[in-house]
Amino acid sequence: MGDGIGPEISKGVQDVFEAARVEIDWDVQEVTPELGVSQKVIDSVHKNKLGLKGPLGTPIGKGHRSLNLALRQEFDLYANVRPARTVPGARSWYSDVDCVIIRENTEGEYSGLEHMVKPGVAESIKVISYEASKRIAHYAFDYARKHNRKKVTSVHLAHVQAKADGLFIQTCAEVAAQYPDIEYAEKTLANVCMGLAADPTKFDVMVLPNLYGDVVSDMCAGLLGGLGLTPSGNIGTDTAIFEAVHGTAPDIAGKDLANPTALLLSAVMMLRHMGEIEKANIIHQSVLNVIQEGKVITGDLGGSSKCSEYVMRLQEEVHKLAEF
């Protein structure tokens, strides 16, 4: 369920699923910095092969290991998939964003390998391997082919980190040769960030090492109007966990002010992963319709409605589209 606003937005998702008559049994588990990732949680995910996770907080600079990182490593969730598509009616400078960020999720700067060399000097180790790079590259090209995408761009800083990022783009290029129907390009992180700000329509699928993927995916969320509109999925060989990537918002927790859209759109990704395409499409279109209508939306979207009111409006729209 997550920290802060996690329980209330999780309930919102459950309520919308119930309205859509999604046949699913929820195994509700608590994961917090205080409780950590318990064996009960691990056993549940191993059993069900699927999870929907609310936001989790990690104290900054306090020596706590990220619980998000712990979950990704425990279940080898090697691909983080972040679609970035304009939501009509949401406040944004851009109206035509439609790209997908595919981030290697298990190594890079987020390998968790760091130590103090001596007082005042810390060292963090970046890990890039051929096997992990090949696996994420194949995932990116397979995703592009499955979703009728035309181009995959690998993002790097090989001019600075010649061996690590050099290995990454060399591996991506090797894999690209096996997909002649998909255009392949290589761009530096700086050029990608500048290009996205100037004209995001020039980007399709991007595949990136861990840290760069984190940066670019949040930047793309900003192009849409914020993390509150951004879905995310962490995909492994036989397990997947979908999540809201925004913060826990402790300042509004329990006040019925939270926006459940990101978690709900992540749940839509989960339904598509499960093969529940019709239900996914109904819920997704309901979200788009309600936000574009703009009458019952939360404060971060420019409205004044409570979370519960927004969820009720979504339920009404689901019933309308599903013709229940």
NUKOL-711462 format. One record per residue: x, y, z of N, C-alpha, C in turn; residue number from 1; residue in one letter. Coordinates in steps of 0.02 Angstrom, whole numbers, plus 50000, padded with zeros to 5 digits. Atoms other than C-alpha are relative to their C-alpha. Layout:
<rs>
> X:Y:Z:X:Y:Z:X:Y:Z:NUM:a
...
</rs>
This chain:
<rs>
> 50040:49940:50000:50000:50000:50000:50042:50063:50000:1:m
> 49955:49943:50001:50146:50117:50031:49992:50046:50060:2:g
> 50001:49952:49946:50177:50265:50146:49954:50058:49984:3:d
> 50033:49937:50012:50089:50431:50167:49931:49992:49969:4:g
> 50064:50004:50036:49950:50444:50038:49988:49931:49970:5:i
> 50005:50066:50031:49981:50264:49984:49935:49963:50014:6:g
> 50062:50037:49986:49833:50184:50076:49938:50030:49966:7:p
> 50062:49971:50028:49704:50310:50013:49998:49996:49923:8:e
> 50002:50007:50072:49758:50307:49831:49994:49927:49979:9:i
> 50009:50071:50013:49769:50117:49838:49926:49981:50004:10:s
> 50072:50013:49994:49589:50113:49898:49962:50029:49940:11:k
> 50031:49971:50059:49542:50229:49755:50005:49954:49940:12:g
> 49991:50047:50056:49614:50106:49630:49954:49940:50009:13:v
> 50043:50057:49987:49522:49962:49712:49927:50017:49985:14:q
> 50069:49979:50012:49359:50060:49703:49985:50005:49925:15:d
> 50010:49995:50072:49381:50097:49517:50000:49930:49968:16:v
> 49999:50069:50025:49425:49914:49483:49933:49966:50014:17:f
> 50065:50030:49983:49267:49862:49574:49945:50026:49954:18:e
> 50049:49971:50045:49165:49982:49468:50005:49969:49930:19:a
> 49989:50029:50066:49242:49906:49311:49989:49924:49999:20:a
> 50010:50072:49992:49205:49731:49377:50060:49959:49978:21:r
> 49939:50037:50013:49385:49678:49363:50003:49941:50049:22:v
> 49997:50059:49957:49399:49501:49429:50071:49991:50026:23:e
> 49933:50003:49970:49547:49512:49546:49993:49993:50075:24:i
> 49997:50008:49928:49584:49456:49723:50061:50038:50026:25:d
> 49946:49960:49974:49687:49585:49816:50030:49967:50062:26:w
> 49964:50023:49941:49818:49520:49937:50038:50061:50027:27:d
> 49974:49936:49977:49850:49681:50033:50057:49989:50049:28:v
> 49941:50005:49957:50023:49695:50110:50027:50070:50016:29:q
> 49971:49935:49981:50109:49837:50202:50076:49997:49994:30:e
> 49928:49991:50004:50284:49893:50157:50014:50073:50017:31:v
> 49982:49933:49979:50353:50045:50249:50073:50000:50021:32:t
> 49930:49998:49976:50528:50105:50299:50008:49968:50068:33:p
> 49996:50029:49933:50486:50049:50475:49994:49924:49998:34:e
> 50011:50072:50004:50423:49876:50427:50049:49966:49953:35:l
> 49957:50029:50050:50539:49850:50280:49962:49953:49954:36:g
> 50030:50050:50044:50508:49715:50150:50001:49933:50037:37:v
> 50003:50060:49958:50449:49571:50258:50000:49937:49957:38:s
> 50002:50064:50035:50460:49388:50213:49930:49985:49975:39:q
> 50070:50009:50021:50269:49389:50203:49988:50034:49933:40:k
> 50008:49963:50063:50277:49520:50065:50036:49962:49944:41:v
> 49961:50037:50050:50413:49425:49973:49964:49937:49978:42:i
> 50035:50062:50016:50316:49262:49983:49938:50014:49958:43:d
> 50060:49983:50038:50158:49348:49919:50015:50015:49927:44:s
> 49983:49982:50069:50243:49421:49766:50026:49939:49962:45:v
> 49977:50061:50032:50333:49257:49729:49941:49955:49980:46:h
> 50058:50042:50013:50165:49168:49738:49958:50028:49943:47:k
> 50047:49970:50048:50062:49291:49635:50032:50024:49936:48:n
> 49962:49978:50059:50199:49348:49514:49980:50070:49976:49:k
> 50027:49936:50020:50116:49518:49512:49990:50044:50061:50:l
> 50011:49955:49945:50108:49672:49621:49983:50070:49976:51:g
> 50016:49930:50012:50037:49848:49627:50020:50037:50064:52:l
> 49968:49971:49942:50136:49960:49743:49988:50075:50004:53:k
> 50005:49929:49987:50097:50129:49818:50068:50030:50011:54:g
> 49935:49966:49991:50233:50259:49847:50034:49981:50066:55:p
> 49960:50015:49941:50373:50217:49969:50053:50054:50010:56:l
> 49949:49949:49985:50486:50342:50055:50064:49968:50025:57:g
> 49935:50020:49973:50671:50322:50090:50033:50063:50028:58:t
> 49967:49941:49972:50753:50445:50210:50064:50017:49962:59:p
> 49944:49979:50042:50879:50546:50110:50063:50009:50041:60:i
> 49935:49990:49968:51061:50532:50160:50006:49971:50069:61:g
> 49999:50028:49932:51023:50429:50316:50028:49929:50003:62:k
> 49971:50067:50000:51102:50266:50262:49949:49944:49991:63:g
> 50051:50052:50011:50937:50176:50230:50003:49977:49928:64:h
> 50004:50028:50067:50932:50060:50082:49930:50012:49972:65:r
> 50064:49988:50032:50795:50105:49959:49958:49936:49998:66:s
> 50044:50058:50003:50647:49987:49979:49980:49984:49929:67:l
> 50015:50011:50070:50606:50012:49796:50056:49959:49967:68:n
> 49943:50036:50027:50782:49954:49751:50001:49928:50026:69:l
> 50001:50067:49971:50765:49807:49870:49950:49955:49965:70:a
> 50050:50040:50035:50606:49748:49784:50023:49983:49929:71:l
> 49977:50012:50069:50682:49767:49610:50053:49945:49999:72:r
> 49946:50049:50000:50834:49665:49658:49976:49932:50024:73:q
> 50027:50063:49975:50738:49533:49755:49967:49960:49945:74:e
> 50039:50034:50051:50628:49492:49605:50030:50008:49930:75:f
> 49964:49991:50064:50755:49535:49468:49955:50036:49949:76:d
> 50044:49959:50044:50639:49668:49395:50045:50045:49958:77:l
> 49945:49969:50036:50764:49717:49263:49979:50058:49955:78:y
> 50022:49948:50046:50657:49831:49154:49949:50045:50033:79:a
> 50049:49951:49978:50573:49989:49214:49971:50033:49938:80:n
> 50033:49974:50060:50444:50044:49085:49957:50060:50021:81:v
> 50036:49939:49984:50379:50223:49092:49972:50032:49936:82:r
> 50030:49965:50057:50260:50274:48952:49987:50073:50018:83:p
> 50013:49929:49990:50247:50463:48933:49956:50024:49943:84:a
> 50047:49980:50052:50092:50514:48837:49957:50058:50026:85:r
> 50039:49941:49982:50001:50681:48841:49930:49979:50025:86:t
> 50067:50010:49974:49843:50681:48947:49959:50063:49984:87:v
> 50039:49941:50019:49718:50800:48864:49964:50030:50061:88:p
> 50031:49966:49944:49657:50929:48988:50046:50013:50058:89:g
> 49951:49989:49947:49807:50916:49103:50042:50061:49983:90:a
> 49961:49939:50011:49907:51076:49125:50071:49982:49980:91:r
> 49933:50016:50025:50065:51064:49020:50017:50048:49943:92:s
> 49977:49959:50056:50169:51164:48896:49997:49960:49935:93:w
> 49996:50043:50059:50163:51015:48776:49934:49964:49990:94:y
> 50064:50033:50015:50015:50935:48688:50007:49937:49959:95:s
> 49991:50056:50046:50092:50795:48587:50057:49954:50020:96:d
> 49948:50045:49976:50209:50694:48697:49976:49928:49993:97:v
> 50017:50071:50006:50210:50507:48657:50065:49960:49992:98:d
> 49937:50038:50002:50370:50417:48704:50000:49950:50058:99:c
> 49995:50052:49949:50423:50270:48812:50072:49996:50024:100:v
> 49934:50005:49971:50571:50263:48931:50008:49930:50028:101:i
> 49987:50067:49975:50643:50090:48961:50069:50001:50033:102:i
> 49942:49989:49957:50769:50093:49101:50025:49933:50029:103:r
> 49971:50059:49968:50889:49955:49154:49997:50011:50076:104:e
> 50024:49990:49932:50836:49927:49333:50042:49967:50054:105:n
> 49967:50042:49949:50964:49817:49420:50072:50020:50015:106:t
> 49929:49984:49987:51137:49894:49405:50013:50074:49990:107:e
> 49983:49929:50006:51221:50057:49353:50020:50030:50066:108:g
> 49982:49965:49938:51243:50185:49490:49956:49977:50059:109:e
> 50046:50021:49948:51099:50105:49585:50013:49928:50023:110:y
> 49983:50067:49979:51190:49943:49618:50005:49993:50075:111:s
> 49995:50001:49928:51203:49992:49800:50069:49985:50026:112:g
> 49930:50014:49981:51392:49973:49802:50036:50066:50014:113:l
> 49965:49939:49981:51464:50120:49898:50028:49993:50070:114:e
> 49968:50003:49935:51576:50149:50046:50039:50064:50012:115:h
> 49957:49944:49982:51677:50279:50138:50073:49978:49994:116:m
> 49929:50015:50009:51858:50275:50079:50038:50022:50062:117:v
> 49972:49972:49939:51908:50385:50225:49953:50057:50020:118:k
> 50045:49945:49980:51823:50524:50324:50002:50057:49948:119:p
> 50005:49946:50048:51760:50653:50199:50005:49978:49928:120:g
> 49995:50026:50068:51780:50540:50046:49957:49938:49993:121:v
> 50043:50058:50014:51642:50425:49983:50011:49977:49928:122:a
> 49991:50029:50066:51654:50308:49835:49939:49958:49983:123:e
> 50057:50038:50024:51508:50240:49735:50019:49966:49934:124:s
> 49979:50040:50057:51533:50103:49605:49943:49991:49950:125:i
> 50049:50011:50054:51440:50101:49439:50016:49934:49965:126:k
> 49992:50066:50032:51414:49928:49366:49959:49997:49936:127:v
> 50033:50013:50064:51374:49898:49182:50025:49933:49974:128:i
> 49978:50066:50024:51376:49719:49119:49971:49987:49931:129:s
> 50023:50019:50067:51358:49645:48947:49932:49966:50002:130:y
> 50062:50039:49997:51220:49525:48999:49940:50044:50017:131:e
> 50056:49957:49981:51113:49656:49084:49984:50050:49944:132:a
> 50011:49953:50056:51137:49777:48939:49965:49965:49942:133:s
> 50031:50038:50055:51091:49643:48812:49927:49985:50017:134:k
> 50069:50017:49980:50936:49594:48911:49954:50061:49994:135:r
> 50043:49941:50004:50870:49772:48924:49993:50025:49928:136:i
> 50005:49980:50071:50910:49808:48741:49949:49957:49964:137:a
> 50049:50045:50031:50813:49655:48685:49929:50019:50023:138:h
> 50067:49981:49976:50668:49708:48796:49976:50063:49964:139:y
> 50020:49937:50033:50668:49883:48719:49979:49988:49927:140:a
> 50018:50013:50070:50668:49819:48540:49938:49956:49993:141:f
> 50060:50041:50001:50539:49685:48577:49938:50043:50016:142:d
> 50055:49955:49983:50430:49819:48658:49982:50043:49940:143:y
> 50012:49957:50058:50450:49932:48507:49962:49962:49945:144:a
> 50032:50040:50051:50402:49793:48388:49928:49982:50019:145:r
> 50066:50019:49976:50253:49736:48493:49951:50058:49997:146:k
> 50044:49942:49996:50184:49913:48509:50004:50045:49939:147:h
> 49997:49964:50064:50217:49967:48329:50038:50066:50006:148:n
> 49957:49942:49995:50352:50090:48378:50055:49995:49947:149:r
> 49957:50000:50059:50474:50142:48243:50075:50008:50016:150:k
> 49931:49981:49987:50633:50195:48332:50018:49987:50073:151:k
> 49972:50008:49933:50740:50150:48483:50065:50040:50004:152:v
> 49940:49959:49990:50870:50273:48549:50033:49979:50065:153:t
> 49963:50015:49938:51004:50219:48673:50033:50065:50024:154:s
> 49977:49938:49970:51057:50357:48792:50061:49986:50043:155:v
> 49937:50016:49970:51232:50369:48860:50042:50062:50016:156:h
> 49947:49950:49992:51382:50469:48918:50067:49966:49985:157:l
> 49941:50040:50018:51511:50361:48829:50061:50044:49987:158:a
> 49942:49956:50010:51618:50513:48791:50034:50017:50066:159:h
> 49971:49989:49933:51646:50528:48979:50017:49934:50033:160:v
> 49990:50066:49970:51628:50348:49038:50006:49949:49944:161:q
> 49990:50038:50062:51703:50260:48890:49991:49925:50009:162:a
> 50004:50072:49991:51713:50086:48964:49929:49978:50019:163:k
> 50066:50021:49976:51546:50075:49058:49946:50016:49949:164:a
> 50052:49981:50048:51433:50174:48942:50019:49977:49930:165:d
> 49979:50028:50065:51538:50118:48794:49976:49929:49992:166:g
> 50025:50068:50003:51494:49939:48836:49924:49999:49989:167:l
> 50073:49998:50006:51310:49986:48851:49979:50013:49928:168:f
> 50022:49984:50067:51295:50067:48680:50026:49950:49949:169:i
> 49975:50053:50045:51404:49935:48596:49952:49940:50001:170:q
> 50046:50056:49993:51286:49802:48664:49933:50016:49967:171:t
> 50064:49980:50031:51131:49900:48611:50006:49997:49924:172:c
> 49991:50002:50073:51202:49918:48435:50002:49928:49974:173:a
> 49997:50071:50019:51238:49731:48428:49929:49971:49997:174:e
> 50069:50025:49999:51058:49693:48477:49958:50033:49944:175:v
> 50038:49964:50052:50990:49826:48357:50006:49967:49932:176:a
> 49989:50032:50065:51064:49731:48211:49953:49942:49989:177:a
> 50047:50056:50005:50940:49591:48249:49929:50023:49988:178:q
> 50066:49972:50009:50793:49709:48225:50003:50051:49943:179:y
> 49992:49953:50056:50813:49784:48050:49939:50042:49986:180:p
> 50061:49963:50011:50633:49843:48051:49992:50060:50048:181:d
> 50002:49946:49951:50668:49962:48198:50061:50045:49991:182:i
> 49945:49952:50006:50771:50119:48175:50037:50005:50066:183:e
> 49959:49996:49939:50915:50135:48299:50043:50063:49998:184:y
> 49958:49941:49995:51005:50290:48360:50033:50001:50069:185:a
> 49965:49990:49937:51127:50339:48498:50005:50075:50013:186:e
> 49996:49929:49982:51119:50506:48590:50027:50006:50071:187:k
> 49976:49987:49932:51207:50579:48741:49942:50024:50044:188:t
> 50052:49980:49953:51105:50615:48896:49984:50074:49993:189:l
> 50012:49928:50007:51128:50803:48875:49960:50016:49938:190:a
> 50037:49987:50062:51067:50799:48695:49928:49977:50005:191:n
> 50068:50024:49991:50916:50697:48744:49959:50048:50042:192:v
> 50036:49953:49957:50867:50816:48884:49984:50064:49962:193:c
> 50011:49939:50040:50888:50967:48770:49948:49987:49946:194:m
> 50046:50016:50054:50794:50880:48629:49929:49991:50025:195:g
> 50067:50009:49971:50648:50831:48741:49968:50067:50017:196:l
> 50027:49934:49982:50630:51009:48803:49981:50039:49937:197:a
> 50013:49962:50062:50637:51077:48624:49943:49970:49960:198:a
> 50051:50032:50041:50529:50948:48534:49995:49926:50018:199:d
> 50005:50070:49978:50476:50787:48622:49972:49953:49946:200:p
> 50029:50043:50052:50390:50723:48463:50054:49963:49961:201:t
> 49946:50033:50036:50561:50674:48395:50023:49936:50034:202:k
> 49978:50059:49962:50577:50535:48524:49945:49948:50002:203:f
> 50047:50056:50000:50496:50365:48523:50015:49956:50061:204:d
> 49978:50042:49944:50570:50225:48631:50072:50018:50016:205:v
> 49931:49988:49977:50725:50263:48734:50020:49945:50048:206:m
> 49974:50050:49954:50832:50132:48821:50062:50029:50033:207:v
> 49950:49963:49962:50947:50192:48959:50026:49958:50059:208:l
> 49976:50027:49936:51060:50136:49101:49959:50030:50058:209:p
> 50044:49986:49943:50983:50153:49274:49993:50074:50018:210:n
> 50004:49931:49977:51027:50330:49329:49971:50046:49946:211:l
> 50024:49957:50054:50997:50411:49159:49925:49988:49989:212:y
> 50071:50015:50007:50830:50321:49148:49958:50034:50053:213:g
> 50034:49966:49946:50781:50393:49315:49992:50074:49984:214:d
> 50002:49929:50017:50824:50569:49258:49952:50014:49942:215:v
> 50040:49986:50060:50743:50560:49086:49927:49984:50011:216:v
> 50071:50017:49989:50584:50474:49145:49965:50053:50042:217:s
> 50031:49946:49961:50553:50609:49275:49995:50064:49958:218:d
> 50005:49942:50045:50591:50742:49145:49939:49993:49955:219:m
> 50058:50011:50043:50461:50665:49030:49935:50008:50039:220:c
> 50059:49989:49959:50338:50664:49174:49985:50074:50006:221:a
> 50009:49928:49998:50366:50851:49186:49969:50027:49936:222:g
> 50029:49979:50064:50322:50869:49002:49925:49987:49999:223:l
> 50071:50018:49999:50153:50788:49040:49960:50042:50048:224:l
> 50035:49964:49948:50112:50892:49192:50016:49976:50070:225:g
> 49977:50021:49934:50196:50798:49333:49996:49925:50011:226:g
> 49997:50071:49983:50227:50630:49416:49931:49972:50018:227:l
> 50067:50023:49983:50044:50623:49468:49961:49973:49941:228:g
> 50033:50025:50060:50000:50576:49289:50039:49943:49967:229:l
> 49952:50044:50033:50140:50452:49256:49997:49929:50027:230:t
> 49999:50070:49979:50122:50262:49261:50070:49970:49995:231:p
> 49935:50032:50001:50265:50143:49289:49992:49925:50014:232:s
> 49999:50071:49988:50299:49957:49280:50070:49974:50004:233:g
> 49935:50032:49993:50447:49853:49337:49991:49927:49980:234:n
> 50013:50065:50031:50459:49695:49233:50060:49954:50008:235:i
> 49948:50051:49996:50557:49537:49267:49983:49942:49955:236:g
> 50011:50058:50043:50566:49367:49185:49932:49968:50012:237:t
> 50065:50031:49985:50414:49297:49276:49960:50039:50053:238:d
> 50033:49960:49949:50364:49436:49398:49999:50073:49977:239:t
> 50004:49929:50017:50306:49616:49377:49968:50037:50059:240:a
> 50028:49957:49950:50272:49756:49501:49988:50068:49969:241:i
> 50018:49935:50028:50180:49912:49445:49992:50049:50058:242:f
> 49996:49953:49943:50192:50071:49547:49988:50072:49979:243:e
> 49999:49927:50007:50161:50255:49568:50071:50023:50019:244:a
> 49930:49980:49988:50330:50342:49559:50006:50068:50035:245:v
> 49998:49936:49965:50281:50504:49646:50015:49987:50074:246:h
> 49984:50006:49930:50319:50539:49828:49941:49980:50043:247:g
> 50051:50022:49953:50222:50493:49983:49956:50057:50025:248:t
> 50040:49940:49983:50157:50672:50012:49973:49997:50071:249:a
> 50025:50005:49931:50149:50659:50202:49961:50061:50023:250:p
> 50035:49939:49980:50086:50838:50212:49924:49998:49986:251:d
> 50072:50004:50016:49918:50789:50135:49972:49931:50016:252:i
> 50023:50068:49985:49908:50608:50194:49940:50002:50048:253:a
> 50059:50005:49957:49739:50566:50268:49951:50057:49994:254:g
> 50043:49942:50007:49660:50729:50209:49953:49995:49940:255:k
> 50044:50011:50058:49570:50657:50056:50015:50050:49944:256:d
> 49980:49952:50051:49670:50772:49941:50044:49969:49946:257:l
> 49951:50031:50045:49783:50648:49851:49970:49985:49932:258:a
> 50019:50017:50069:49778:50614:49664:50020:49928:49986:259:n
> 49984:50070:50011:49767:50426:49628:50015:49983:49927:260:p
> 49995:50014:50072:49791:50445:49439:50062:49959:49982:261:t
> 49939:50036:50018:49972:50385:49430:49995:49926:50018:262:a
> 50007:50070:49979:49935:50227:49529:49946:49965:49959:263:l
> 50053:50030:50041:49776:50198:49430:50024:49984:49930:264:l
> 49972:50014:50067:49866:50214:49263:50052:49944:50003:265:l
> 49954:50056:49991:50000:50097:49330:49960:49934:50005:266:s
> 50043:50058:49996:49859:49976:49372:49972:49981:49931:267:a
> 50021:50013:50069:49799:49995:49192:50056:49962:49963:268:v
> 49943:50037:50028:49974:49941:49137:49999:49928:50024:269:m
> 50002:50068:49971:49957:49792:49254:49946:49958:49966:270:m
> 50054:50037:50033:49791:49743:49176:50020:49979:49929:271:l
> 49977:50018:50067:49867:49748:49002:50052:49944:50003:272:r
> 49950:50052:49989:50012:49643:49066:49965:49933:50013:273:h
> 50038:50061:49985:49881:49518:49128:49958:49976:49942:274:m
> 50041:50018:50057:49793:49517:48960:49929:50024:50005:275:g
> 50068:49973:49990:49639:49609:49027:49994:50066:49961:276:e
> 49996:49940:50042:49640:49729:48880:49936:50041:50001:277:i
> 50063:49964:50001:49455:49774:48878:49990:50041:50063:278:e
> 50007:49964:49937:49451:49820:49062:50050:50057:50004:279:k
> 49949:49948:50000:49613:49916:49044:49979:50059:49958:280:a
> 50020:49946:50045:49546:50016:48898:49943:50042:50029:281:n
> 50057:49965:49970:49385:50060:48990:50024:50047:50056:282:i
> 49975:49960:49944:49476:50122:49145:50044:50057:49974:283:i
> 49955:49949:50028:49608:50215:49044:49959:50056:49968:284:h
> 50040:49949:50034:49479:50304:48938:49958:50040:50050:285:q
> 50037:49964:49947:49379:50348:49094:50044:50054:50031:286:s
> 49954:49951:49972:49532:50434:49167:50009:50059:49952:287:v
> 49990:49947:50050:49562:50531:49006:49938:50044:49995:288:l
> 50063:49961:50007:49379:50583:48993:49989:50046:50060:289:n
> 50014:49960:49939:49365:50643:49174:50049:50058:50006:290:v
> 49951:49945:49996:49527:50743:49168:49986:50052:49946:291:i
> 50014:49952:50054:49483:50821:49000:49937:50041:50016:292:q
> 50061:49965:49979:49310:50865:49067:50016:50055:50050:293:e
> 49973:49950:49954:49397:50955:49210:49953:50024:50055:294:g
> 50049:49977:49950:49246:50968:49325:50013:49971:50069:295:k
> 49989:50034:49936:49292:50842:49461:50071:49971:49999:296:v
> 49930:50021:49999:49481:50835:49476:50034:50029:50062:297:i
> 49965:49980:49938:49605:50854:49619:50040:50064:49990:298:t
> 49967:49935:50001:49701:51011:49663:50062:50003:49956:299:g
> 49939:50000:50041:49864:50961:49578:49985:50001:49926:300:d
> 50021:49999:50070:49767:50944:49415:49964:50065:49982:301:l
> 50032:49936:50014:49694:51118:49431:49929:50004:50026:302:g
> 50068:50000:49974:49531:51071:49518:49999:50012:50075:303:g
> 50007:49990:49928:49466:51077:49695:49965:49941:50033:304:s
> 50036:50058:49974:49389:50905:49718:50043:49957:50045:305:s
> 49965:50047:49957:49434:50779:49850:50016:49936:49961:306:k
> 49982:50064:50031:49515:50613:49808:49938:49956:49993:307:c
> 50059:50044:50001:49354:50521:49852:49949:50024:49948:308:s
> 50046:49974:50050:49251:50636:49740:50024:49985:49929:309:e
> 49970:50017:50065:49370:50610:49594:49990:49926:49985:310:y
> 50009:50072:50010:49361:50422:49619:49928:49984:49984:311:v
> 50071:50011:50015:49170:50427:49622:49983:50021:49928:312:m
> 50012:49978:50069:49171:50525:49458:50029:49949:49951:313:r
> 49970:50051:50042:49288:50396:49383:49956:49938:49997:314:l
> 50045:50058:49999:49170:50257:49438:49940:50012:49955:315:q
> 50056:49984:50044:49026:50346:49352:50019:49993:49927:316:e
> 49978:50003:50070:49126:50361:49192:50012:49929:49978:317:e
> 49990:50071:50015:49176:50178:49199:49933:49966:49986:318:v
> 50067:50029:50011:48993:50128:49215:49971:50022:49933:319:h
> 50025:49973:50063:48950:50240:49069:50032:49965:49940:320:k
> 49965:50030:50057:49084:50169:48953:49988:49925:49995:321:l
> 50009:50072:50000:49058:49989:49007:49927:49981:49988:322:a
> 50072:50010:50010:48868:50009:48991:49973:49947:50047:323:e
> 50026:50046:49949:48837:49914:49152:49928:50019:50018:324:f
</rs>
